[in-house]
Every structure is written in C-alpha cells, then in structure tokens.
Amino acid sequence: MNARYIPLWRRTVITLIVIGGALFFVIPLWWSLVWATWRTGEIFSFPPQFLPGPYLLDNLAQLQHRLGIWRAFLNSIIVTGLSLAGSTFFCSLTGFAFAKYRFRLRNLLFYILLATMAVPGQITAIPLFLLMLRMGWVDTYQAIILPGIVPAFGVFLMRMSAEEAVPDELLEAARMDGANELRIFFQIALPCLLPSIAALTIFGFAGSWGSLYWPMIVLRTTEMFTLPVALSSIIGLLDAPYHLQLAGSLLATLPPLLFFLLTQRFFVKSLVAGAFR
C-alpha cells in the first residue's frame, strides 16, 4: 500500500513506536559512551551527565597502565581478523561443496555437522583444552582461532545460499569451457555468495570479538589476553573504578558497531535476497 493512502493517525503511531524502540536501544548506549569520558564521582552525581567529558584519554591511560589495554586490543584485532578470514573462506567453500556436489554420505555428514550446533561448548572445553595442551598451543593465537574456524552455522548458511544463488546451468557452462573447480568457485560462485558472506562476516565478527569463555581457559599470560579477557580481570574488583570499566567497554563496543555500520548494506541485501527466494 502506498504511504499516502495510510491514515495520518496510523502513520503517527508507527512513527512513535519506531522512535520509542530506537530510544530504548540508543539511550543506554549513549549513556555508557558518555560515562566512559568521566570519572566515578561524576558518574554518580546528580543531575547525571548527558554530554561527554574531558577524561577519556586519561581513563584509557589508566587502563593501559593497569591492564596493557592496547596490547589486548591488538590481540583481539589479530584473532578476529584471522578468524573471519578463515571462517568465511572455509564455510563458503564447504557450503558450496555440500550444495553443488554429489558424493556418498553427503546428507548424513551435513546432518552430523548441524547436530554439533546442539552441543554446548562447555562439554567440549576440557577435551579441547587437553588437545591444545598436548600440541603445545596453550596461550597462543592458534588455540583461540582454530577450534572455531569452521562454525556449523556458517556452513549451513552458505549451503542454503549456494543452492539458491548459484545456478547449476552457470556451473555446467563453465565446465564446458574448460574451467577447473577452483576457478569456478572463485570466479563464479564466490561473487554470487557475497551478500551471504557479508552476513556471515557480521555474525562472525560479533562472536569472535566478544568471545570470553574459551579464551579465558586457554590463555595464560597478560601479553596474550584479548580485550574481553583483559576487561574481565577488573570487573567486580573493589579497587576498579566504574569509569575504567566503562572506558574499556567503550573500547570493546566501538569496533563491532563501526563494522556493522560499514557492512550493513550488504547485510540488508542478504536478508532481502533471502526473503524473495
């Protein structure tokens, strides 16, 4: 229905609902950003502070002195970047293989892969840690990255996308022209899967950047701590002022937020494409 035929009162109600929902999510985020720029005394003052203060750099300097926060930030960037590169490549390749190739036990293997999504990570943590210990990977990047580099959800998402977005006729035409399978994947299938890869990247970034449980188990030294692990070491301590916790939370919140803003058009495109399949 054209918007001009919607009654004015209905459009007003819809607008108020949207504004109210936006404020419900934006106001707590804005307040946490503002409080990260003040000190604990100003945070609990009345009336509360609604505008940013002058202490953000000082708060970050204190975090660096207590936690080495910039090293943790760099570790998070390295872990997240390598995890995204590996997961998007292997998930798209595996999902394409499940969607377009016929081989024995294909469906059985796929269902087993999906069944792993129902297994809590706490169940596999101990045997996985023992494996990392035997391999000498405790307190290393690979111990954080490799166990989750091919998530079952990513394979499922890419298989569903490849079945609809990559025409079989296009693949057969490429084979008749003499293209090998890797060239078919990189030059034909991969461009068709870009919207779904963008969605997978957003989910993967949020999951890898905010991961806490497994890194806390496998990391030992402060030089290898990721940002969530470093921040968890001061949360709840009596001598850890709130303004330091909020400054660290700001540092941990901004990268996923900026990443989503930069890639949201691809994410929306993938959702729209999925709605019309």
Buried (B, 14 or more C-beta within 10 A) or exposed (E): EEEEEEEEEEEEEEEEEEEEEEEEEEEEEEBBBBBBBBBBEBBEEEEEBEEBBEBBEBBBEBBBEBBBBEBBBEBBBBBBEBBBBBBBBBBBBBBBBBBBEEEEEEEEEBEEBBEEEEEEEEEBBEEBBEEBEEEEBBBBBBBBBBBBBBBBBBBBBBBBBBBBBBEEEEBEEBEEEEBEBEEBBEEBBBEBBBBBBBBBBBBBBBBBBBBEEBBBBBBEEEEBBBBBBBBBBBEEEEEBBBBBBBBBBBBBBEBBEEBEEEBEEBBEBBEEBBEEE
